[in-house]
Amino acid sequence: MKFASARSVARDPKVAAHEGYQVLAQRLGAAPDIIFVYTTETYDTAAVNGRLAELAGGVPIHGGTSCQGVMTDEGVASDQGHGLAMMGIADAEGAYGVGVSEIGESPREAARRAVQGALSQAGRPGQVPQMLWLMAAPGCEEELIAGIQELLGSKVPILGGSSADNTVAGQWKQFANEEVFENAVVVAAIFSSADVDYSFHSGYEPTAKRGRVTRAEGRVLYAIDGQPAAQVYNAWTGGAIDEELEQGGNILGKTTLFPLGREVGTIEGTPYFQLSHPDGLSPQGGLTLFSTVEEGEELVLMTGTVDSLISRAGRVGQAVRDIAASEDKEIVGSLVIYCAGCMLTVQERIDEVAREMGEVLGGKPYIGAFTFGEQGCFIGGENRHGNLMISVVTFLS
């Protein structure tokens, strides 16, 4: 089993795809059995994917758009917000397939169709994969996970990210084989000949400030402990959104270091959290979020720093490296998702994130995207969608 990554910042989409694939094939020394590809929205993504499909000759392709750039074991690929990266896996003893479905009116049904398509392409219909790797349009990720679990149960790890663009203008895309979509869910079914481990974490710590959701509808949080959610949040954060409460406006940049967390479980008495990122204000005094909250849930104000967002990426990678060492195995390749909100907050130092991730992953090939939502499997086995998080899958041999 072999992994190889490649990247390009060539402006011409077909040239970028050709450059990347030629390097990939040379490094693999064999035809890939699946390709993962992430690009910025600045490319003609249909031209990229079409050319890649021509070169790869029917190999499953999975991917989508990433915010402002991409990263690999060679570092960040971004020329003024323009870049492309790809990862190839050559694994003759494994099986891989990619399925896709437009999300439409039933995200759960779309997710089930995409999984069934992936299993079919892998030649394993009706079987249960080691894991699933997602790329979907932002907006209903919780329903997508629920649909998958209705089909396969809750024991299959589900990881991945939500496609992104450079300016939160809705220009994100998803890639499946030779096709490109704007509002779809793309699933890769992985039956690897290697072992697979994973980690899902954030760079934030809980504070003492917490309250109960007393009114919420989907991704709008109206009230905490019976009080307008925006006012409660502003008080918790010491006035972080004072100006927006008076004048309106987007709060995305001001809330990145203060997400809201929900405890998912504990490990040796220490809780771990699923995060929600407030991005706007509702007319009724509520907060709009990038993930769904339910009435009755307890919310905890989380806090982070630029340094913690940088160092946490390495610690997440170290966690899976420690697992490999405990099993007397070595990492041979990795898939990485790093939240775009975190990336934008540490953008001047994003090279440090890529470098530290590469070091803890043993210098082996990896590919990383900056996404508008992260899906992962916590240490307790819970598949969740969150924000401002890091999701890593490592293949061990």
N, C-alpha and C positions, 0 to 999 in steps of 0.2 A: 504494500500500500504506500502510495506516494502523494505528497501535497506540493503544490507550487503556487506562488502568487505572482502577479504582474500588475503594472500600473502605467498610466499614460496621462499626460496633460496636453496631448496634441489637440488642436482645435477642430480639425476635420474628423467627424465621427467615425467614418470608415477607416481612416488612418489610425485613429486611436484603438479601435477594435482590433485591427490587423496587428499593430504593434504589440498590444497586450497579449493576443493569442499566440503570436510567434514566440514571445519570451516564455509564456506559460508552457507551450508544447515542448520547447527546448529544455526547460528545467524539469519537466515531468519525465521526459524521455519515453513517453508512451501517450497514447490517446487518452484524454480524460473520460471518466465515466459520469461526471457531473461538473458543471461550471456555475459558480456563484459570481455575479457581477453587480457592482454598484457604480452609478455615475451621478454627477450633478445634473440638475435640470437644464443646464446651459447647453447640453448636447441635444442633437436630434436623436432621441433615444430609439426611435424606430430604425434609424439607419445603423446605429450601434448594434442593436440586437439582431437586425437582419444580417449584417455582415458577420457577426459572431456565429450565428446559426449556420451560415454558409460554410464558414471555416471549420466549425466543429462537426458538421455532418450528422445532425440528428441527436447529438448528445443533449441530455436534459440541461436546461438553463434556468436558473432561479435568480431573481434580484429585483432591483428597484432604484429609485433615486435617493440620494443622500444630501444632507445640508452642507453646502459650502466646500465640500471635499470628501475625501475617503482616506483610509489609512491601511497600511500593510506592515509587514515586518521590515520593510525598507523605509518606513516613515510615512508622513502625510503627503498625499498628492492633491495639491490645490494651487492652481495658478489663477489668482484673483477669483476664487470661488468656482473654479472649473477643474474637474479631474475625474478619472475613471480608474477602477481597480477590479481585478478578477482573481478568483481562486479556483484551481482545478484539483480534482481528486481522481487519481487512477487507482482503482480497487477492483481487480478482476474477480475477487471472491465475494464482493459485496453486491448490493443492488440499490439503485437510486432512481427516483422518479419525481417529476414535477407536475402538479395539477393546479388548475386555476378556475375560478368562477367569478363572474361579475357579482358584486354584493347584492344589488337590487333591494327588494323589499324584505327579504328574509336572510339576514346575515348568517343565521345558524344553518339554514339549508345550503347557502353558498359555501360555507366552510366544509360541510359534509361532502358536497360535490367535488370540491378541490382535493380533499383527502382521497376520495375514491379515485379521482383521476391520477393522483400521484402514485397510489398503490398499483394501479393498472399499468402505468408506464414503467414502474419498477419490476413488473412481472410478478407481483406479490398480492394480487387481489384477495381481500378477506383476511390478510395477515396483519399482525400488529408490529409496527416498526420500532426500532430502538428509540427514535425521537422524531419530532417534526420541527422543521425550520420554516418560519413564516415571513412573509412580506405582504402587508396589506395597506390599503388606504386608511388614513386616520378616521376615527369616528365611532366605531362600534366593535372594538377589539374584544371586549368582554363577551359579547354575543358570539363572536367567532370562536373563541375558546370554548364556550358552552356548547356550541354545535359540534365541535370536534370531540368533546368529551361525551356527548350523547352517542356518538358513533363508536368511539374506541375505549371509553371509560376514562377514569381519571389517573391511571398509572403511567400513561405515555407522556414523557416530558415534552412540553411545547415551549419553544423559544423562538426569538426573532425580534423584528422591529417593524415600525410603521413608516412607510415611505415619507420622504420629506422633500422640501424644496429650499431655495435659498432665502426666501423672504416671507414665508407663511402666507403665500398668495394662492395656494391650491394648485400649484403646478407640478405636484408629485406624480410619479408614475410607478407601475409595477410591471416586472418582466416575467414572462413564462414561456420558455422555449423560444420560438421565433416571434412571439407576439408581445405587444405593449398595451397596457391598460391604464385607466385613470381612476377607477373605483372598483378594484377587484381584490380578492384574497388569493395569494399564491403560496402553495405549500410544497415543501420538499420532504418526501418520505425517505428516511435514511435507514438502510440495513447495512451497516458497515462491518467489515471483517475485523475492525479494531474495536476496542472498548470505547465508550463515550462517557465523559463526565461533564458537568455543567455547574455554573455558579450564577446567582442573580442577586445583586446587591446595589447599594447606593453609597454616596459619599456624605451622608447626613447623620446627625445624632438627634435623639429626641430631647425636647425641652420639658419643663414642668407644666407648660400651658396646654390644656386639653379640654375638650367639651364634646357633647353628644349632638349628633345630627338630628334636629327636630323637624326639618322640612327640606326635602330634596326631590328633584325630578330629573332622573338621568344624570347628565353632567352639569346640572345647575344646582348649586348648594345655596339654599335660601336662608336657612336659619341654623344657628348653633345655640343650644340651650335656650331656645325661644327668642333669641335676639338676631337681628339682621347679620348675616354671615360676614359681609364685608366690614362692618363696624367691629365685630369681634376679632376678625383677622387683623385689622389695622391696629387694634389695641394690643393684641398679642405681639405684633412685630414692632411696636414702638413708633407707629406712624409711617410705616413703609409706603402706604398708598394714600396719604393725606391729600395730595394734589389731585389724584384721580377721583377721590370721593367728592371733591368739590367741583371739578371741571370735567370729569369723565375721561375716557381714554383707555388704551391698552396697558395692562399691568404686568405683562409677561416678563419683561426684563427686571422688574423690581421684586418679583416673587421667587426668582430662581433659587436664591439662597435660603428661602423660607417655605418649603413645600409643606403640605399637610400629609401626615402619615396615619396609616391604620395598621395596628398590630395583627400580623398573620399567624405567628406562632412564636415559640421560644426554643432556644438551644442552650442547655445547661443554665437555664434561668435567665438568659439574655434574650429580650424580644427582637424579632426582625420585622421590618415594616414594608408595606406597599405604599408608594408615594403618589400623590396627586398634585399637579402643578396648576395653580390658579392663573388664568390668562386674561380674564376680563370681569367687568361688573355687569350685573343684570339690573334692569330698571327698578326692580323691587328691592334692591339693596343686597342682592346675593352675589355669589362668585360663580363664574363659569370656569370649568375645569377641563383638563385633557383626559380625564377618566371618570368613571361613574362612581357615585357614592350612594349609600342606602340609608334611609331613616333608621335611627337606632344605633348606628355605628359610632364608635368613639374616634374622634380625630385628635391627633397630637401634632402640635407645631414642631417641625423639624428644623434644624439649622445646619448650615455648612459654610465652608470658606473655599476660596479658589484653591488653596493648598490641599484641602481635603478632597476636592473633586479630582485633583491630579493624582494624589497618592492613592486614593481608593481604587483607581483603575488597576494599578499595580498589585494592590492587595487582593483584588478579585482574581487576577491572574495567578497570584501566588497560591491562593486557596486551591485552585484546581491543580496546580503543579504539586502541591503537597499531597493531594489525593493520589496523583500519579506515582509519587515517590513511595507512598505507603503501600501501593500495590505492586511495587518493583517494576514499574512501567515508565516509558518515556513518552512525552508529548510529541506527536508527529505533525500536527496541524491544528488550527483553531479558527472558529468563527466568532466575531466580536460585534456587539451592538453597544454603542455609547450614545447617550441621549444628546440630541442636538442643542437643547437648552443648556446643558452642562458645557458642551463644546463651545458655544458662543460666549459663555461666561469666562472660560479659560482660553479663549481663542489665541491670544498672544503667546500662550505657552502650550498649545496643543501638541507641538512636537515632543514635549516632555511626556505627554500621555502616551503617544505612539511608541516612543523609545522605551519607556518603562514597561509598557505592555509587552513589547518584543523581548525585553530582557527576562521577564519572569516566565514567559512562554518558551524559554530556552533557545531563543533565536530561530525557532522553527517558523514555517510560513503561517501567516494569519491574514485575514481580511477584516476590515472594520468599517461600519457605516454609522453615520450620525443621523439619528431618527427622531420622529415626532411621536414616539411612544415605544415602550419596550415590553416585550413579552418574555417571561422566564419561568423557571421552576425553582422554587425555594428549597432549602435544605430539607424541609419537612415533606416535600413532594407536592406542594400546592402550585398549580399552574395559575399565573396571574398576569394581568396587564397593569403596568404602572408607568409613571413618568419620572424623568430625572434619574434613571437607573442604568445599570450596566449588566448586560447579559453575555455570558461567555460559554461556548461549547468547545471542549478539547477532545481530540481523538488520541487514544493511547495505544501503544504497541510495545 
